[in-house]
Amino acid sequence: MTRHVLPLALLLALGACPSQAQQADVPLVGALHRQWSQDEGLPQSSAMALAQGADGHLFVGTQEGLARFDGRTWTVLDQAAGMPCELILSLERSPDGTLWMGTTSCGVVRLFQGTLTHLPTRPGKGGDRVYALARAPDGTLWVGTSHGLARLGADLSFTFLPELGTAEIIALAAAPAEDSVWVGTRKSGLWRVRGGTAERISPPGPLDEVRALAVDGDGGVWVGTYSNGLWRRTPAGDFEQAPAEVPKRIATLCVARHGGLWVGTVDTGIGCLKGMRYTPVQRVPANAKITAILEDTEGSLWVGTFSAGLHQFHRAELDVVGKPEGLAADSLFSVYEDREGAIWMGTSEGTLHRWKDGKLASSYTAAEGLPGAPISDILQDREGALWLATIGGGAVRFHQGRFEVLTKKQGLPNNIVLSVYEDSQGSLWFGTQGGLARRRDGQWRVFTTKDGLAIDGIFHILEAPGGGLWLGSPRGVDFLDEAGVRRDGPERALAGQYVSGLVLDREDPKTLWVATDDGLARLDGSGVSVVRGRDGLLINNVVS
């Protein structure tokens, strides 16, 4: 499979945070970004807490109740629906589907099988604020309040830990590996609860004002403070400060699924820390207060803010491979996976790279026999040889460590080769600037506009079921078979459109999907239909 990649670097499905090859706005490069606010269905524009239900639906705690999102519509639980108060500061879900809510003035609210239950932590008294909730490895729900730390019993009563007194508990994080819960306080530093007993862990000093906690896969505890930056307590018990570029005022933390740490700040937006390198996310307002961060099971990153709405970033899990990882250039023109699972990359300056087992395995340049021209397409033929299409250097065959270059002298109509393809009969096809060339049994045949092609330059070649080739170009789609170029087929409806991709439908191979500059076209025996922006497509210009 080949892809033409025109952005700065190759994107591979390796991780959730950026590598050192990425620039300032790359942690969510290629992600679909959507912002949710009142106009899109949220009850108001502050998303204070986030949780995902067992059914995959998203729960958002706001200043005007609990909002539930099923992927299409929002449903709101507010006082009219039975909520004792509306401003929600924290959310936690139990395996049985119970959703626990910590509120700003009425303690804890439980939602179970559609029923709301009010659980005040200090009945009959005001100021019943719950900042944080965490479920311990043994299933106990710990409740961080403005007046101490409590655990919720099976009888739904609260027992406060005497060691913490009436300290304000701002953050909680469960640590399953050590069967404990970490506790962050407003003025009394970092604590740990184990075996039902709390002990202070951080010495007096910069970690006194804890605002956020997260436990990573190595057992380290990340501690975000109100004014003294980000720290990590190592499994050995040492405290290490994060790099200086990490903002000093931390509001919330979330361990990224595949390594790294999402860092939400009080007044400088959100960023990602990985490998001790901090990279801000550009598409959340830089001055936003980040209130909650969640990675859902479908790969979306949700970012809640105070007054700037809820942000969703959705993409495949990506990392970037570029010059720091050994590539000759960040600009790649082609990417191909061979039958052995190796990834071949052709660069803009003519270097061929082979990536295998998560690392760069080999690189080839003009010194090894390449023509030194941009590599626009890559193919492995049935004999295992690798074919390269180059822009200006002809076609190249690579087999058993040796490069063989084919140019006009060997029969190509033009040295600018845009695409290469092998059909089911073993014939090789080359889309060039001077026409479509077929190489069969060492013999060449060239098809051009004189034979009925819309244009000589063919960018995309794909075999149709039953024989014949679909050809994509900047002038539309052509169909070529043994009888020649078809002149009256349904593909004529796409004449003049810039075609940037062809693919056969997996369930119905007789259906061809065509990426064009005027929508996504579906071509089958009944004709051509096109999906555009007015039909729900994000943009009309589909590039692959």
Kinemage of the C-alpha trace (Angstrom):
@kinemage 1
@onewidth
@group {chain A} dominant
@subgroup {mainchain}
@vectorlist {calphas} color= white
{ca met a 1} P 0.000 0.000 0.000
{ca thr a 2} L 1.401 3.394 -0.988
{ca arg a 3} L 0.550 6.826 0.293
{ca his a 4} L 1.774 10.161 -1.007
{ca val a 5} L 2.644 12.348 2.001
{ca leu a 6} L 3.062 16.051 1.389
{ca pro a 7} L 3.140 17.475 4.977
{ca leu a 8} L 6.377 17.973 6.868
{ca ala a 9} L 6.773 14.456 8.189
{ca leu a 10} L 5.550 10.885 8.163
{ca leu a 11} L 2.820 10.071 10.637
{ca leu a 12} L 2.902 6.557 12.119
{ca ala a 13} L 0.569 4.876 14.577
{ca leu a 14} L 2.994 4.743 17.473
{ca gly a 15} L 1.941 7.010 20.323
{ca ala a 16} L -0.289 9.647 21.789
{ca cys a 17} L 2.133 12.502 22.510
{ca pro a 18} L 4.719 14.167 20.272
{ca ser a 19} L 8.234 13.018 19.606
{ca gln a 20} L 11.144 15.428 19.451
{ca ala a 21} L 10.580 15.799 15.717
{ca gln a 22} L 7.399 17.755 16.341
{ca gln a 23} L 6.982 21.494 16.469
{ca ala a 24} L 4.894 23.579 18.839
{ca asp a 25} L 1.471 22.627 17.463
{ca val a 26} L 2.116 18.969 16.687
{ca pro a 27} L 0.840 16.970 19.730
{ca leu a 28} L -2.524 16.730 17.952
{ca val a 29} L -1.319 17.057 14.354
{ca gly a 30} L -3.894 15.866 11.868
{ca ala a 31} L -6.612 15.669 14.515
{ca leu a 32} L -10.153 16.736 13.893
{ca his a 33} L -10.820 19.567 16.341
{ca arg a 34} L -14.308 20.462 17.462
{ca gln a 35} L -15.393 22.905 20.125
{ca trp a 36} L -18.611 22.398 22.083
{ca ser a 37} L -20.398 25.238 23.842
{ca gln a 38} L -23.960 26.400 24.432
{ca asp a 39} L -24.631 26.693 20.721
{ca glu a 40} L -23.759 22.997 20.287
{ca gly a 41} L -25.852 21.711 23.190
{ca leu a 42} L -23.843 22.185 26.397
{ca pro a 43} L -25.913 23.865 29.125
{ca gln a 44} L -23.133 26.452 29.491
{ca ser a 45} L -19.538 27.022 28.394
{ca ser a 46} L -17.580 25.701 31.398
{ca ala a 47} L -16.785 21.976 31.319
{ca met a 48} L -15.622 21.379 34.887
{ca ala a 49} L -15.323 17.561 34.972
{ca leu a 50} L -15.297 14.670 32.494
{ca ala a 51} L -16.027 10.936 32.617
{ca gln a 52} L -16.897 8.195 30.131
{ca gly a 53} L -19.721 5.760 30.807
{ca ala a 54} L -19.604 2.017 30.269
{ca asp a 55} L -21.642 2.530 27.090
{ca gly a 56} L -19.019 4.919 25.732
{ca his a 57} L -21.121 8.027 26.258
{ca leu a 58} L -19.455 11.155 27.597
{ca phe a 59} L -20.496 12.833 30.834
{ca val a 60} L -19.626 16.486 31.404
{ca gly a 61} L -20.003 18.253 34.729
{ca thr a 62} L -20.897 21.900 34.160
{ca gln a 63} L -22.008 24.893 36.221
{ca glu a 64} L -25.609 24.156 35.210
{ca gly a 65} L -25.878 20.416 35.671
{ca leu a 66} L -24.684 17.130 34.181
{ca ala a 67} L -24.547 16.859 30.391
{ca arg a 68} L -24.531 13.470 28.649
{ca phe a 69} L -23.353 13.134 25.037
{ca asp a 70} L -24.146 10.045 22.954
{ca gly a 71} L -22.111 11.144 19.943
{ca arg a 72} L -24.946 13.122 18.387
{ca thr a 73} L -27.089 14.826 20.989
{ca trp a 74} L -26.741 16.247 24.489
{ca thr a 75} L -29.039 15.411 27.396
{ca val a 76} L -28.902 17.571 30.518
{ca leu a 77} L -29.705 16.712 34.129
{ca asp a 78} L -30.295 19.912 36.101
{ca gln a 79} L -32.416 20.926 39.068
{ca ala a 80} L -35.547 20.614 36.968
{ca ala a 81} L -34.572 16.962 36.394
{ca gly a 82} L -33.922 16.286 40.087
{ca met a 83} L -30.365 17.484 40.732
{ca pro a 84} L -30.093 18.963 44.257
{ca cys a 85} L -27.618 21.547 42.928
{ca glu a 86} L -26.082 22.112 39.527
{ca leu a 87} L -22.405 23.092 39.711
{ca ile a 88} L -20.357 19.906 39.355
{ca leu a 89} L -16.629 19.870 40.160
{ca ser a 90} L -15.704 16.178 39.832
{ca leu a 91} L -16.923 12.898 38.317
{ca glu a 92} L -16.032 9.245 38.939
{ca arg a 93} L -17.523 6.070 37.452
{ca ser a 94} L -17.832 2.637 39.087
{ca pro a 95} L -17.775 -0.688 37.200
{ca asp a 96} L -21.488 -1.254 37.873
{ca gly a 97} L -22.298 1.865 35.857
{ca thr a 98} L -22.780 4.209 38.815
{ca leu a 99} L -21.726 7.778 38.140
{ca trp a 100} L -20.623 9.775 41.179
{ca met a 101} L -20.710 13.581 41.090
{ca gly a 102} L -18.904 15.965 43.410
{ca thr a 103} L -20.662 19.304 43.613
{ca thr a 104} L -19.804 22.787 44.778
{ca ser a 105} L -22.489 23.062 47.456
{ca cys a 106} L -24.458 19.860 48.041
{ca gly a 107} L -21.901 17.110 48.510
{ca val a 108} L -22.070 13.944 46.417
{ca val a 109} L -24.781 12.948 43.967
{ca arg a 110} L -25.133 9.375 42.715
{ca leu a 111} L -26.648 8.491 39.334
{ca phe a 112} L -27.513 4.801 39.061
{ca gln a 113} L -29.843 3.286 36.469
{ca gly a 114} L -31.404 6.668 35.826
{ca thr a 115} L -32.051 7.477 39.501
{ca leu a 116} L -30.417 10.385 41.347
{ca thr a 117} L -29.489 10.043 45.023
{ca his a 118} L -28.299 12.988 47.121
{ca leu a 119} L -25.490 12.167 49.592
{ca pro a 120} L -24.464 15.243 51.642
{ca thr a 121} L -21.079 14.884 53.327
{ca arg a 122} L -22.059 17.266 56.154
{ca pro a 123} L -25.842 17.049 56.536
{ca gly a 124} L -27.517 20.166 57.778
{ca lys a 125} L -24.491 22.354 57.182
{ca gly a 126} L -23.632 24.647 54.313
{ca gly a 127} L -20.517 24.734 52.168
{ca asp a 128} L -20.689 21.057 51.234
{ca arg a 129} L -18.065 21.276 48.497
{ca val a 130} L -16.519 18.153 46.906
{ca tyr a 131} L -13.426 18.908 44.850
{ca ala a 132} L -12.274 15.398 43.944
{ca leu a 133} L -13.404 11.774 43.709
{ca ala a 134} L -11.313 8.635 43.277
{ca arg a 135} L -12.095 4.941 43.363
{ca ala a 136} L -9.429 2.929 45.202
{ca pro a 137} L -8.222 -0.476 43.934
{ca asp a 138} L -10.484 -2.193 46.498
{ca gly a 139} L -13.512 -0.318 45.167
{ca thr a 140} L -13.757 2.239 47.962
{ca leu a 141} L -14.860 5.687 46.834
{ca trp a 142} L -12.704 8.424 48.342
{ca val a 143} L -14.160 11.907 48.548
{ca gly a 144} L -12.029 15.041 48.745
{ca thr a 145} L -13.968 17.890 50.303
{ca ser a 146} L -13.436 21.435 51.518
{ca his a 147} L -13.450 20.028 55.054
{ca gly a 148} L -11.407 16.837 54.900
{ca leu a 149} L -11.017 13.450 53.232
{ca ala a 150} L -13.779 10.867 53.565
{ca arg a 151} L -14.493 7.352 52.349
{ca leu a 152} L -17.961 6.263 51.360
{ca gly a 153} L -19.206 3.134 53.091
{ca ala a 154} L -21.491 0.403 51.787
{ca asp a 155} L -24.335 2.066 53.706
{ca leu a 156} L -23.651 5.305 51.793
{ca ser a 157} L -22.339 7.063 54.908
{ca phe a 158} L -19.097 9.040 55.045
{ca thr a 159} L -16.165 8.406 57.384
{ca phe a 160} L -13.575 11.179 57.557
{ca leu a 161} L -9.881 10.409 58.133
{ca pro a 162} L -8.691 12.098 61.316
{ca glu a 163} L -5.087 12.537 60.136
{ca leu a 164} L -6.132 15.158 57.585
{ca gly a 165} L -8.584 16.951 59.862
{ca thr a 166} L -10.475 19.646 57.955
{ca ala a 167} L -7.844 20.175 55.283
{ca glu a 168} L -9.137 21.146 51.831
{ca ile a 169} L -8.619 18.128 49.559
{ca ile a 170} L -8.187 19.401 46.019
{ca ala a 171} L -6.927 16.329 44.114
{ca leu a 172} L -7.035 12.527 44.383
{ca ala a 173} L -5.380 9.768 42.343
{ca ala a 174} L -5.596 6.011 42.813
{ca ala a 175} L -2.399 3.942 42.602
{ca pro a 176} L -3.467 0.322 41.926
{ca ala a 177} L 0.088 -1.055 41.949
{ca glu a 178} L 0.619 -0.083 45.596
{ca asp a 179} L -3.033 -0.320 46.681
{ca ser a 180} L -3.133 3.287 47.778
{ca val a 181} L -4.672 6.670 47.036
{ca trp a 182} L -2.662 9.868 46.667
{ca val a 183} L -4.103 13.030 48.160
{ca gly a 184} L -3.354 16.621 47.223
{ca thr a 185} L -4.286 19.405 49.639
{ca arg a 186} L -4.605 23.147 49.257
{ca lys a 187} L -2.082 24.038 51.982
{ca ser a 188} L -0.797 20.816 53.558
{ca gly a 189} L 1.089 19.179 50.688
{ca leu a 190} L 0.973 15.642 49.330
{ca trp a 191} L -0.405 12.714 51.337
{ca arg a 192} L -0.855 9.005 50.776
{ca val a 193} L -3.668 6.805 52.105
{ca arg a 194} L -2.833 3.140 52.500
{ca gly a 195} L -4.538 0.610 54.702
{ca gly a 196} L -7.071 3.230 55.796
{ca thr a 197} L -4.375 5.496 57.261
{ca ala a 198} L -3.115 8.784 55.827
{ca glu a 199} L 0.475 10.032 56.040
{ca arg a 200} L 2.105 13.148 54.684
{ca ile a 201} L 4.689 12.405 51.991
{ca ser a 202} L 5.973 15.771 50.793
{ca pro a 203} L 8.103 17.907 53.082
{ca pro a 204} L 7.074 21.520 53.721
{ca gly a 205} L 7.994 23.755 50.814
{ca pro a 206} L 7.124 24.009 47.085
{ca leu a 207} L 4.637 21.117 47.156
{ca asp a 208} L 2.394 22.594 49.830
{ca glu a 209} L -0.291 23.772 47.364
{ca val a 210} L -1.236 20.685 45.340
{ca arg a 211} L -3.848 21.183 42.618
{ca ala a 212} L -3.527 18.078 40.422
{ca leu a 213} L -2.305 14.470 40.630
{ca ala a 214} L -1.696 11.606 38.207
{ca val a 215} L -0.059 8.195 38.614
{ca asp a 216} L 1.936 6.926 35.614
{ca gly a 217} L 2.607 3.380 34.454
{ca asp a 218} L 5.933 3.202 36.287
{ca gly a 219} L 4.347 4.036 39.624
{ca gly a 220} L 5.587 7.620 39.593
{ca val a 221} L 3.260 10.288 40.962
{ca trp a 222} L 2.943 13.556 39.065
{ca val a 223} L 2.157 16.504 41.310
{ca gly a 224} L 0.868 19.769 39.884
{ca thr a 225} L 1.074 22.795 42.156
{ca tyr a 226} L -0.683 26.121 42.115
{ca ser a 227} L 2.438 28.271 41.684
{ca asn a 228} L 5.532 26.055 41.850
{ca gly a 229} L 5.132 24.029 38.683
{ca leu a 230} L 5.071 20.306 38.027
{ca trp a 231} L 6.919 17.647 40.029
{ca arg a 232} L 7.261 13.873 39.902
{ca arg a 233} L 7.721 11.594 42.861
{ca thr a 234} L 9.725 8.627 41.652
{ca pro a 235} L 8.965 5.056 42.798
{ca ala a 236} L 12.098 5.380 44.944
{ca gly a 237} L 10.560 8.319 46.787
{ca asp a 238} L 12.569 11.207 45.332
{ca phe a 239} L 10.955 14.416 44.070
{ca glu a 240} L 12.066 15.702 40.644
{ca gln a 241} L 10.983 18.980 39.093
{ca ala a 242} L 9.752 19.073 35.494
{ca pro a 243} L 11.624 21.108 32.845
{ca ala a 244} L 11.531 24.869 33.158
{ca glu a 245} L 9.339 25.308 30.062
{ca val a 246} L 6.404 23.604 31.817
{ca pro a 247} L 4.068 26.328 33.134
{ca lys a 248} L 4.151 27.004 36.856
{ca arg a 249} L 0.414 27.075 37.580
{ca ile a 250} L -1.021 23.587 37.085
{ca ala a 251} L -4.758 22.888 37.160
{ca thr a 252} L -5.205 19.275 36.019
{ca leu a 253} L -3.173 16.282 34.784
{ca cys a 254} L -3.873 13.189 32.691
{ca val a 255} L -1.464 10.371 31.818
{ca ala a 256} L -1.513 9.819 28.049
{ca arg a 257} L -2.482 6.318 26.977
{ca his a 258} L 0.797 5.585 25.217
{ca gly a 259} L 3.190 7.574 27.330
{ca gly a 260} L 3.628 11.183 28.232
{ca leu a 261} L 1.499 13.483 30.337
{ca trp a 262} L -1.205 15.949 29.384
{ca val a 263} L -0.780 19.107 31.467
{ca gly a 264} L -3.680 21.492 31.956
{ca thr a 265} L -2.779 24.880 33.368
{ca val a 266} L -4.522 27.714 35.186
{ca asp a 267} L -3.918 30.382 32.563
{ca thr a 268} L -1.700 29.048 29.741
{ca gly a 269} L -3.792 26.346 28.087
{ca ile a 270} L -2.785 22.703 27.702
{ca gly a 271} L 0.386 20.934 26.626
{ca cys a 272} L 2.007 17.518 26.541
{ca leu a 273} L 5.139 16.484 28.413
{ca lys a 274} L 7.033 13.534 26.962
{ca gly a 275} L 10.675 12.642 27.290
{ca met a 276} L 11.098 15.780 29.436
{ca arg a 277} L 10.049 17.929 26.469
{ca tyr a 278} L 6.948 20.107 26.852
{ca thr a 279} L 4.886 20.980 23.779
{ca pro a 280} L 1.841 23.296 23.952
{ca val a 281} L -1.363 22.467 22.087
{ca gln a 282} L -2.175 25.386 19.843
{ca arg a 283} L -5.891 24.959 19.151
{ca val a 284} L -7.060 25.483 22.723
{ca pro a 285} L -6.968 29.182 23.704
{ca ala a 286} L -3.530 29.924 25.133
{ca asn a 287} L -4.982 31.771 28.116
{ca ala a 288} L -7.652 29.175 28.889
{ca lys a 289} L -7.997 27.628 32.330
{ca ile a 290} L -8.055 23.868 31.816
{ca thr a 291} L -10.482 22.190 34.189
{ca ala a 292} L -10.523 18.555 32.999
{ca ile a 293} L -8.775 16.206 30.563
{ca leu a 294} L -10.006 12.805 29.368
{ca glu a 295} L -8.805 10.290 26.779
{ca asp a 296} L -11.785 8.166 25.754
{ca thr a 297} L -11.812 4.579 24.509
{ca glu a 298} L -12.223 5.646 20.874
{ca gly a 299} L -9.066 7.738 20.763
{ca ser a 300} L -10.512 11.205 21.336
{ca leu a 301} L -8.902 13.672 23.693
{ca trp a 302} L -11.444 15.835 25.511
{ca val a 303} L -10.338 19.082 27.126
{ca gly a 304} L -12.643 20.946 29.471
{ca thr a 305} L -12.108 24.633 30.113
{ca phe a 306} L -13.526 27.342 32.327
{ca ser a 307} L -15.764 29.515 30.090
{ca ala a 308} L -14.039 28.495 26.805
{ca gly a 309} L -16.128 25.388 26.140
{ca leu a 310} L -15.285 21.720 25.656
{ca his a 311} L -12.695 20.763 23.050
{ca gln a 312} L -12.542 17.416 21.273
{ca phe a 313} L -9.518 16.193 19.317
{ca his a 314} L -10.032 12.990 17.400
{ca arg a 315} L -7.477 11.155 15.320
{ca ala a 316} L -5.622 7.916 15.022
{ca glu a 317} L -2.923 7.630 17.611
{ca leu a 318} L -0.001 9.313 15.974
{ca asp a 319} L 3.637 9.990 16.433
{ca val a 320} L 5.956 11.754 14.033
{ca val a 321} L 9.084 10.346 12.449
{ca gly a 322} L 11.420 12.885 10.898
{ca lys a 323} L 14.991 14.116 10.850
{ca pro a 324} L 15.617 13.564 14.579
{ca glu a 325} L 14.793 9.872 14.030
{ca gly a 326} L 17.292 9.640 11.167
{ca leu a 327} L 15.341 10.580 8.040
{ca ala a 328} L 17.199 12.564 5.402
{ca ala a 329} L 14.283 15.009 5.096
{ca asp a 330} L 11.004 15.764 6.824
{ca ser a 331} L 9.208 16.019 3.472
{ca leu a 332} L 8.083 12.596 2.256
{ca phe a 333} L 6.489 11.920 -1.123
{ca ser a 334} L 5.684 8.219 -0.670
{ca val a 335} L 5.157 5.607 2.047
{ca tyr a 336} L 4.731 1.861 1.440
{ca glu a 337} L 4.395 -1.241 3.620
{ca asp a 338} L 5.900 -4.383 2.093
{ca arg a 339} L 4.854 -7.985 2.668
{ca glu a 340} L 7.407 -8.372 5.487
{ca gly a 341} L 5.863 -5.472 7.425
{ca ala a 342} L 8.672 -3.015 6.723
{ca ile a 343} L 7.767 0.597 5.947
{ca trp a 344} L 9.546 2.161 2.964
{ca met a 345} L 9.710 5.948 2.736
{ca gly a 346} L 10.663 8.016 -0.273
{ca thr a 347} L 11.819 11.550 0.453
{ca ser a 348} L 11.617 14.778 -1.516
{ca glu a 349} L 15.361 14.756 -2.158
{ca gly a 350} L 15.564 11.156 -3.339
{ca thr a 351} L 16.565 9.114 -0.293
{ca leu a 352} L 14.890 5.750 0.306
{ca his a 353} L 14.415 4.729 3.959
{ca arg a 354} L 13.355 1.384 5.439
{ca trp a 355} L 11.638 1.432 8.864
{ca lys a 356} L 11.245 -1.861 10.712
{ca asp a 357} L 10.396 -2.846 14.292
{ca gly a 358} L 9.989 0.746 15.425
{ca lys a 359} L 13.314 2.042 14.158
{ca leu a 360} L 15.145 3.122 11.036
{ca ala a 361} L 16.710 -0.043 9.590
{ca ser a 362} L 18.451 1.246 6.465
{ca ser a 363} L 18.801 4.230 4.122
{ca tyr a 364} L 19.793 4.447 0.456
{ca thr a 365} L 20.975 7.457 -1.536
{ca ala a 366} L 22.627 8.257 -4.850
{ca ala a 367} L 25.802 6.679 -3.481
{ca glu a 368} L 24.059 3.279 -3.626
{ca gly a 369} L 22.671 3.839 -7.144
{ca leu a 370} L 19.523 5.916 -6.766
{ca pro a 371} L 19.044 8.756 -9.280
{ca gly a 372} L 18.697 11.399 -6.547
{ca ala a 373} L 15.201 12.478 -7.618
{ca pro a 374} L 12.069 12.751 -5.439
{ca ile a 375} L 10.466 9.331 -4.940
{ca ser a 376} L 6.773 9.690 -5.768
{ca asp a 377} L 5.567 6.072 -5.478
{ca ile a 378} L 6.742 2.672 -4.210
{ca leu a 379} L 5.627 -0.881 -5.079
{ca gln a 380} L 6.750 -4.426 -4.253
{ca asp a 381} L 6.150 -6.795 -7.168
{ca arg a 382} L 5.271 -10.494 -7.031
{ca glu a 383} L 8.967 -11.441 -7.190
{ca gly a 384} L 9.734 -9.338 -4.132
{ca ala a 385} L 11.528 -6.585 -6.005
{ca leu a 386} L 10.845 -3.001 -5.009
{ca trp a 387} L 9.900 -0.477 -7.724
{ca leu a 388} L 10.264 3.258 -7.263
{ca ala a 389} L 8.692 6.013 -9.322
{ca thr a 390} L 10.800 9.171 -9.295
{ca ile a 391} L 10.187 12.703 -10.500
{ca gly a 392} L 12.886 13.224 -13.104
{ca gly a 393} L 14.987 10.121 -12.522
{ca gly a 394} L 12.781 7.518 -14.187
{ca ala a 395} L 11.736 4.224 -12.600
{ca val a 396} L 14.008 2.214 -10.305
{ca arg a 397} L 14.033 -1.514 -9.540
{ca phe a 398} L 15.625 -2.563 -6.246
{ca his a 399} L 16.306 -6.249 -5.722
{ca gln a 400} L 18.862 -8.151 -3.664
{ca gly a 401} L 20.667 -4.961 -2.711
{ca arg a 402} L 21.076 -3.690 -6.285
{ca phe a 403} L 19.419 -0.708 -7.983
{ca glu a 404} L 18.523 -0.726 -11.679
{ca val a 405} L 17.357 2.565 -13.208
{ca leu a 406} L 14.958 2.658 -16.187
{ca thr a 407} L 14.681 5.898 -18.153
{ca lys a 408} L 13.656 7.001 -21.628
{ca lys a 409} L 16.675 5.126 -22.948
{ca gln a 410} L 15.112 1.860 -21.721
{ca gly a 411} L 11.624 2.624 -23.079
{ca leu a 412} L 9.859 4.961 -20.655
{ca pro a 413} L 8.005 7.788 -22.413
{ca asn a 414} L 9.171 10.317 -19.805
{ca asn a 415} L 11.575 10.377 -16.851
{ca ile a 416} L 8.975 12.054 -14.650
{ca val a 417} L 7.233 8.992 -13.220
{ca leu a 418} L 4.211 9.678 -11.005
{ca ser a 419} L 2.934 6.192 -10.172
{ca val a 420} L 3.763 2.497 -10.488
{ca tyr a 421} L 1.390 -0.504 -10.379
{ca glu a 422} L 1.458 -4.268 -10.988
{ca asp a 423} L -1.706 -5.914 -12.318
{ca ser a 424} L -2.941 -9.461 -11.730
{ca gln a 425} L -1.167 -10.683 -14.899
{ca gly a 426} L 2.207 -9.432 -13.698
{ca ser a 427} L 2.386 -6.460 -16.060
{ca leu a 428} L 3.953 -3.299 -14.638
{ca trp a 429} L 2.310 0.040 -15.318
{ca phe a 430} L 4.018 3.405 -14.975
{ca gly a 431} L 2.097 6.664 -14.923
{ca thr a 432} L 4.442 9.251 -16.378
{ca gln a 433} L 4.270 12.839 -17.523
{ca gly a 434} L 4.425 11.513 -21.074
{ca gly a 435} L 1.695 8.874 -20.847
{ca leu a 436} L 0.845 5.548 -19.293
{ca ala a 437} L 3.523 2.916 -19.962
{ca arg a 438} L 3.019 -0.839 -19.712
{ca arg a 439} L 5.980 -3.198 -19.337
{ca arg a 440} L 5.129 -6.802 -20.124
{ca asp a 441} L 7.714 -9.519 -20.814
{ca gly a 442} L 10.332 -6.836 -21.329
{ca gln a 443} L 8.269 -5.024 -23.964
{ca trp a 444} L 6.844 -1.518 -23.662
{ca arg a 445} L 3.560 -0.034 -24.810
{ca val a 446} L 2.571 3.580 -24.179
{ca phe a 447} L -0.942 5.069 -23.969
{ca thr a 448} L -1.446 8.821 -24.333
{ca thr a 449} L -4.157 11.342 -25.144
{ca lys a 450} L -3.929 10.092 -28.723
{ca asp a 451} L -5.380 6.813 -27.430
{ca gly a 452} L -8.192 8.575 -25.585
{ca leu a 453} L -6.677 9.430 -22.183
{ca ala a 454} L -7.899 12.696 -20.706
{ca ile a 455} L -4.292 13.694 -19.965
{ca asp a 456} L -0.880 12.068 -20.323
{ca gly a 457} L 0.023 12.431 -16.627
{ca ile a 458} L -1.506 9.532 -14.641
{ca phe a 459} L -1.261 9.787 -10.861
{ca his a 460} L -3.333 6.787 -9.732
{ca ile a 461} L -3.691 3.267 -11.160
{ca leu a 462} L -6.055 0.594 -9.830
{ca glu a 463} L -7.152 -2.712 -11.356
{ca ala a 464} L -10.880 -3.269 -11.693
{ca pro a 465} L -12.562 -6.605 -10.874
{ca gly a 466} L -12.717 -8.679 -14.039
{ca gly a 467} L -9.869 -6.790 -15.697
{ca gly a 468} L -9.086 -3.332 -16.912
{ca leu a 469} L -7.588 -0.372 -15.083
{ca trp a 470} L -9.053 2.657 -13.414
{ca leu a 471} L -6.797 5.672 -13.981
{ca gly a 472} L -6.942 8.868 -11.940
{ca ser a 473} L -5.480 12.171 -13.108
{ca pro a 474} L -5.938 15.936 -12.753
{ca arg a 475} L -8.517 15.656 -15.534
{ca gly a 476} L -10.763 13.002 -14.038
{ca val a 477} L -11.051 9.208 -14.308
{ca asp a 478} L -10.358 6.979 -17.309
{ca phe a 479} L -11.002 3.258 -17.788
{ca leu a 480} L -8.569 1.228 -19.894
{ca asp a 481} L -8.920 -2.407 -20.933
{ca glu a 482} L -7.843 -4.583 -23.849
{ca ala a 483} L -10.288 -2.730 -26.096
{ca gly a 484} L -8.626 0.593 -25.281
{ca val a 485} L -9.757 3.664 -23.380
{ca arg a 486} L -13.505 3.616 -22.769
{ca arg a 487} L -15.165 6.711 -24.152
{ca asp a 488} L -18.764 6.446 -22.968
{ca gly a 489} L -18.632 5.076 -19.415
{ca pro a 490} L -20.131 6.626 -16.275
{ca glu a 491} L -16.684 7.952 -15.318
{ca arg a 492} L -17.206 10.694 -17.913
{ca ala a 493} L -19.329 12.482 -15.300
{ca leu a 494} L -16.066 13.243 -13.480
{ca ala a 495} L -14.302 14.733 -16.499
{ca gly a 496} L -12.204 17.749 -15.591
{ca gln a 497} L -12.094 17.065 -11.847
{ca tyr a 498} L -8.788 16.722 -10.029
{ca val a 499} L -8.568 13.145 -8.779
{ca ser a 500} L -6.311 12.544 -5.789
{ca gly a 501} L -7.239 8.997 -4.806
{ca leu a 502} L -8.938 5.781 -5.957
{ca val a 503} L -10.117 2.855 -3.836
{ca leu a 504} L -12.429 -0.125 -4.421
{ca asp a 505} L -15.226 -0.684 -1.938
{ca arg a 506} L -14.256 -3.554 0.377
{ca glu a 507} L -17.772 -5.004 0.499
{ca asp a 508} L -18.627 -4.351 -3.152
{ca pro a 509} L -15.434 -4.250 -5.271
{ca lys a 510} L -17.444 -3.229 -8.323
{ca thr a 511} L -17.927 0.128 -6.639
{ca leu a 512} L -15.118 2.668 -7.025
{ca trp a 513} L -14.642 5.555 -4.597
{ca val a 514} L -12.921 8.617 -6.030
{ca ala a 515} L -11.371 11.461 -4.018
{ca thr a 516} L -11.767 14.701 -5.980
{ca asp a 517} L -11.453 18.441 -5.501
{ca asp a 518} L -15.256 18.653 -5.616
{ca gly a 519} L -16.316 15.964 -3.162
{ca leu a 520} L -16.176 12.204 -2.674
{ca ala a 521} L -17.538 10.379 -5.721
{ca arg a 522} L -19.054 6.880 -5.830
{ca leu a 523} L -18.896 5.175 -9.200
{ca asp a 524} L -20.722 1.944 -9.998
{ca gly a 525} L -22.833 0.370 -12.717
{ca ser a 526} L -25.693 2.770 -12.089
{ca gly a 527} L -23.579 5.875 -12.562
{ca val a 528} L -21.828 8.454 -10.370
{ca ser a 529} L -23.014 10.044 -7.137
{ca val a 530} L -21.040 12.689 -5.246
{ca val a 531} L -21.038 13.562 -1.536
{ca arg a 532} L -20.178 17.198 -0.796
{ca gly a 533} L -20.218 19.622 2.103
{ca arg a 534} L -23.961 20.140 1.909
{ca asp a 535} L -24.365 16.377 2.422
{ca gly a 536} L -22.262 16.348 5.597
{ca leu a 537} L -18.719 16.102 4.203
{ca leu a 538} L -16.340 18.328 6.171
{ca ile a 539} L -14.781 19.830 3.046
{ca asn a 540} L -15.278 19.317 -0.681
{ca asn a 541} L -11.577 18.957 -1.469
{ca val a 542} L -10.824 15.310 -0.623
{ca val a 543} L -7.091 14.655 -0.924
{ca ser a 544} L -6.869 10.893 -0.419
